Amino acid sequence: MGKYRHEIKMSINNFDKTMLSSRLSHVLQRDKYAGPSGAYLVRSIYFDDCNDTALKEKLIGVKYREKLRIRTYDSKASLIKLEKKVKNNDLGYKEGAALSREECQNILHGSYDFLKDRPEMVCRQLYTRMKTRLFKAKTIVQYEREAYVWEPGRVRITIDSKLQTGLNSMEFLNFAIPLTPVIDNDVSILEIKYDDFLPAHISNLLQMDSRQRAALSKYVLCRRYC
């Protein structure tokens, strides 16, 4: 099992985004995935059961929740990962396993038996849920991410914007499919993750005392459309 980390989310406007990007870039390192612009693409496809349990648990505020997704970080899908995201109140952790393009396509097209022979727990969990709970891919979630890290405290700060969904399309690896905007262009999602405490100099950069936390979920926002 992964180690639980603190997770804080809040929505910010374009003025906040510009201000925070400037501040953070002078103090923290850019994430390793960042391109020349300082940002990179994140595309995920989320799984849920026939009762939309993950969706409903988030909407009603269940404290302990799990979500399974496949994720990639560029339009070439050079890295593809199967991930389980676990949340318990404001704490969370992830488990993951690398997938090939063929494995990813096989899962999405219903040929997932190979997962039961993979050593990673997350693979066997997805196999079991697809076999017994009618788990299937529900929606594509895509956005642009700026990410900053402070290694001494394992602090990671992300600013996600241009949130889009693929509606009912399951063509996860087809980057030519049309996507639908989910939130206004003036809105971004700020996320702060850290282990035991958030250092004061980073909290001051973020002006944490003046910001309002929000129970945001990109998966839920995108499921409004399908």
Helices and strands as residue ranges (DSSP letters): E 5-13, H 14-27, E 29-30, E 39-48, H 53-60, E 64-72, E 80-88, E 91-99, H 101-108, G 113-117, H 121-132, E 136-150, G 151-153, E 155-165, E 180-181, E 187-194, H 200-206, G 208-210, H 218-223
